[in-house]
Structures are given as C-alpha cells and as structure tokens.
Amino acid sequence: MAKTPKRPRDVNQLAKLITDIATGDADETDTRDPAAVAMGSKGGKARASKMTPERRTEIAKAAAAKRWGKAP
C-alpha cells in the first residue's frame, strides 16, 4: 500500500506542489523507509501466529469489554 505524502493545507503551498508534480519538479512518491514498512506489515501477523487460540480469544474479549465499557 503506497501512501502519498500529506498535502499542505495552505492553498498557495498546495498549488505550488500540484504545479511541481505536473511539471516533474517534484514527485509524488512514498517517503517512508521500505525496511520499516516491511517490518510493520508483518508485526501483528507474527505476534498472532505465536499465540495460542485461547490467548487470542482472551485478548479479543478484553478489547471488546474495554471498547464497550463492560467488565470482563
């Protein structure tokens, strides 16, 4: 998933950015570190694969209780 850089809120800065992209002076690429992106995309899956189904259920129940305001 390629995330584009955050656009400026100022109208003049946004106009300059759009002009720069259109003329090729600036590119609209992802500025995140590829190694960090790769590590972040596998973190939750790796953690879940190491847990037992019972432990995952406990965590899910605690999260639901916290979200909906009920005691576990």
C-alpha positions as CSV (number, residue, x, y, z in Angstrom):
1,M,0.0,0.0,0.0
2,A,1.7,3.2,-1.2
3,K,0.8,6.2,1.0
4,T,1.2,9.5,-0.6
5,P,2.7,12.4,1.3
6,K,0.4,14.6,3.3
7,R,-0.8,17.6,1.3
8,P,-0.3,21.1,2.6
9,R,-3.4,22.9,3.9
10,D,-2.3,26.3,2.7
11,V,-3.8,27.0,-0.7
12,N,-0.7,28.6,-2.1
13,Q,1.6,25.8,-1.0
14,L,-0.8,23.2,-2.4
15,A,-0.9,25.0,-5.7
16,K,2.9,25.0,-5.9
17,L,3.0,21.3,-5.1
18,I,0.5,20.5,-7.7
19,T,2.4,22.6,-10.3
20,D,5.7,20.9,-9.3
21,I,4.2,17.5,-9.7
22,A,2.7,18.4,-13.0
23,T,5.9,19.8,-14.4
24,G,8.1,17.0,-13.0
25,D,10.0,19.1,-10.5
26,A,8.6,17.1,-7.6
27,D,7.5,13.5,-7.5
28,E,4.6,12.1,-5.5
29,T,6.3,9.0,-4.1
30,D,6.2,7.3,-0.7
31,T,8.7,8.8,1.6
32,R,8.6,6.0,4.2
33,D,11.6,3.7,4.8
34,P,11.0,0.4,2.8
35,A,12.6,-1.7,5.6
36,A,10.3,-0.1,8.2
37,V,7.3,-0.6,6.1
38,A,8.2,-4.3,5.6
39,M,8.6,-4.8,9.3
40,G,5.4,-3.1,10.2
41,S,3.3,-5.1,7.8
42,K,4.3,-8.4,9.4
43,G,4.3,-7.4,13.1
44,G,0.7,-8.2,14.0
45,K,0.6,-11.4,12.0
46,A,3.9,-12.7,13.5
47,R,2.6,-11.9,17.0
48,A,-0.7,-13.7,16.4
49,S,1.0,-16.8,14.9
50,K,3.0,-17.2,18.1
51,M,-0.1,-17.1,20.4
52,T,-2.5,-19.9,21.2
53,P,-6.1,-19.5,20.1
54,E,-7.1,-19.3,23.7
55,R,-4.8,-16.3,24.3
56,R,-6.0,-14.6,21.2
57,T,-9.6,-15.1,22.5
58,E,-8.7,-13.6,25.9
59,I,-7.1,-10.5,24.2
60,A,-10.1,-10.0,21.9
61,K,-12.6,-10.3,24.8
62,A,-10.6,-7.8,26.9
63,A,-10.5,-5.4,24.0
64,A,-14.3,-5.7,23.3
65,A,-15.0,-5.2,27.0
66,K,-12.8,-2.1,27.1
67,R,-14.4,-0.7,24.0
68,W,-18.0,-1.3,25.0
69,G,-17.4,-0.4,28.7
70,K,-18.3,-3.8,30.2
71,A,-16.2,-5.5,32.9
72,P,-14.6,-8.8,31.6
